[in-house]
Amino acid sequence: MPVFEPLTLHTARLSLRLIDTGDAAALFTLFSDPEALRYWSSGPWLHPAQASDSIEQTLRAYDDGSALRLAVVLTATGELIGTATLYAFDRRNHRCDIGYMLARGHWGHGYMPEVLAALVEYGFGALELHRIEADIHPANTASASILRRLHFRQEGHLRERWFVNGEISDSIIYGLLAADWRAAQA
Ligand SMILES: CC(C)(COP(=O)(O)OP(=O)(O)OC[C@H]1O[C@@H](n2cnc3c(N)ncnc32)[C@H](O)[C@@H]1OP(=O)(O)O)[C@@H](O)C(=O)NCCC(=O)NCCS
């Protein structure tokens, strides 16, 4: 599986592009919203420095190939409204995890399924993945709904896997095989 090249992916309404240092303010707005982070694996950001730290980590991951975190922008305006990430790459086994976050003001327009379809296609194509996994909070029905629409299958329920802000939660694991994806596109 090759380490990814610099890239921009385009969908009908959105673009996915590499994150850069100029995105700190927009990322802070996104990841400091407690409601959007309700089912996330860590609590909402409290300090703007967390945005710069996260960007540094993202840029290092571009270099070492450990994660591909992309900014989701409205093509018409260039506004950054979310992120979508392929991470936890296991190159020998051609698999990784997928994660996504959309600003609350943009929920319900089908944006994230549009984005994830492009990212999944890129993963199974250019990155030669065989399998993509998602780990979601059992109460995150919106996330489960978009995964099912993208042909992910629910494969497991892992107990008491995350401690976030004093709460412990289970994980529902979803998986999508390249073959499932190709069959659904045919
Ligand atoms: C989950 C998420 C990515 C969905 O993205 P989206 O672009 O809004 O997806 P859709 O427009 O297809 O809507 C998906 C579901 O969200 C629900 N939804 C839409 N607008 C909503 C709103 N304002 N408030 C709560 N839920 C809403 C709908 O019930 C819809 O369910 P349906 O498929 O049964 O109709 C987005 O809600 C989000 O980023 N949430 C916070 C971060 C998160 O939970 N990420 C996933 C971690 S695993």
The ligand as an SDF file (V2000), in Angstrom:
LIG
                    3D

 48 50  0  0  0  0  0  0  0  0999 V2000
  -22.7680   11.7370   12.1570 C   0  0  0  0  0  0  0  0  0  0  0  0
  -22.6000   12.8730   11.1560 C   0  0  0  0  0  0  0  0  0  0  0  0
  -21.2480   12.7390   10.4970 C   0  0  0  0  0  0  0  0  0  0  0  0
  -23.7030   12.7710   10.0920 C   0  0  0  0  0  0  0  0  0  0  0  0
  -23.3840   13.6540    9.0000 O   0  0  0  0  0  0  0  0  0  0  0  0
  -24.5140   14.3620    8.1080 P   0  0  0  0  0  0  0  0  0  0  0  0
  -23.8500   14.9510    6.9240 O   0  0  0  0  0  0  0  0  0  0  0  0
  -25.3540   15.2410    8.9600 O   0  0  0  0  0  0  0  0  0  0  0  0
  -25.3640   13.0840    7.6500 O   0  0  0  0  0  0  0  0  0  0  0  0
  -26.8480   13.0840    7.0350 P   0  0  0  0  0  0  0  0  0  0  0  0
  -27.2340   14.4330    6.5430 O   0  0  0  0  0  0  0  0  0  0  0  0
  -26.8840   11.9470    6.0950 O   0  0  0  0  0  0  0  0  0  0  0  0
  -27.7540   12.7520    8.2990 O   0  0  0  0  0  0  0  0  0  0  0  0
  -27.5200   11.5520    9.0210 C   0  0  0  0  0  0  0  0  0  0  0  0
  -28.4700   11.4450   10.1810 C   0  0  0  0  0  0  0  0  0  0  0  0
  -28.2310   12.5530   11.0480 O   0  0  0  0  0  0  0  0  0  0  0  0
  -29.4670   12.9250   11.6680 C   0  0  0  0  0  0  0  0  0  0  0  0
  -29.5280   14.3670   11.7460 N   0  0  0  0  0  0  0  0  0  0  0  0
  -29.6610   15.2320   10.7340 C   0  0  0  0  0  0  0  0  0  0  0  0
  -29.6880   16.4840   11.1890 N   0  0  0  0  0  0  0  0  0  0  0  0
  -29.5920   16.4120   12.5250 C   0  0  0  0  0  0  0  0  0  0  0  0
  -29.5890   17.3740   13.5520 C   0  0  0  0  0  0  0  0  0  0  0  0
  -29.6780   18.6670   13.2910 N   0  0  0  0  0  0  0  0  0  0  0  0
  -29.4580   16.9300   14.8180 N   0  0  0  0  0  0  0  0  0  0  0  0
  -29.3500   15.6360   15.1030 C   0  0  0  0  0  0  0  0  0  0  0  0
  -29.3300   14.6680   14.1460 N   0  0  0  0  0  0  0  0  0  0  0  0
  -29.4770   15.0590   12.8850 C   0  0  0  0  0  0  0  0  0  0  0  0
  -30.5800   12.4490   10.8140 C   0  0  0  0  0  0  0  0  0  0  0  0
  -31.4420   11.7490   11.6770 O   0  0  0  0  0  0  0  0  0  0  0  0
  -29.9320   11.5120    9.8080 C   0  0  0  0  0  0  0  0  0  0  0  0
  -30.4880   10.2480   10.0420 O   0  0  0  0  0  0  0  0  0  0  0  0
  -31.2510    9.4320    8.8690 P   0  0  0  0  0  0  0  0  0  0  0  0
  -30.1170    8.9010    8.0150 O   0  0  0  0  0  0  0  0  0  0  0  0
  -31.9310    8.3690    9.6070 O   0  0  0  0  0  0  0  0  0  0  0  0
  -32.1080   10.3960    8.1350 O   0  0  0  0  0  0  0  0  0  0  0  0
  -22.7190   14.2600   11.8530 C   0  0  0  0  0  0  0  0  0  0  0  0
  -23.9130   14.2830   12.5590 O   0  0  0  0  0  0  0  0  0  0  0  0
  -21.5650   14.5400   12.8160 C   0  0  0  0  0  0  0  0  0  0  0  0
  -20.4930   14.9670   12.4010 O   0  0  0  0  0  0  0  0  0  0  0  0
  -21.8160   14.3180   14.1070 N   0  0  0  0  0  0  0  0  0  0  0  0
  -20.8310   14.6310   15.1340 C   0  0  0  0  0  0  0  0  0  0  0  0
  -19.5510   13.8320   15.0280 C   0  0  0  0  0  0  0  0  0  0  0  0
  -19.7580   12.3620   15.0530 C   0  0  0  0  0  0  0  0  0  0  0  0
  -20.5890   11.8400   15.7860 O   0  0  0  0  0  0  0  0  0  0  0  0
  -18.9520   11.6970   14.2320 N   0  0  0  0  0  0  0  0  0  0  0  0
  -18.9660   10.2630   14.1360 C   0  0  0  0  0  0  0  0  0  0  0  0
  -18.1240    9.6820   15.1890 C   0  0  0  0  0  0  0  0  0  0  0  0
  -18.0480    7.9400   14.9270 S   0  0  0  0  0  0  0  0  0  0  0  0
  1  2  1  0
  2  3  1  0
  2  4  1  0
  2 36  1  0
  4  5  1  0
  5  6  1  0
  6  7  2  0
  6  8  1  0
  6  9  1  0
  9 10  1  0
 10 11  2  0
 10 12  1  0
 10 13  1  0
 13 14  1  0
 14 15  1  0
 15 16  1  0
 15 30  1  0
 16 17  1  0
 17 18  1  0
 17 28  1  0
 18 19  1  0
 18 27  1  0
 19 20  2  0
 20 21  1  0
 21 22  1  0
 21 27  2  0
 22 23  1  0
 22 24  2  0
 24 25  1  0
 25 26  2  0
 26 27  1  0
 28 29  1  0
 28 30  1  0
 30 31  1  0
 31 32  1  0
 32 33  2  0
 32 34  1  0
 32 35  1  0
 36 37  1  0
 36 38  1  0
 38 39  2  0
 38 40  1  0
 40 41  1  0
 41 42  1  0
 42 43  1  0
 43 44  2  0
 43 45  1  0
 45 46  1  0
 46 47  1  0
 47 48  1  0
M  END
$$$$
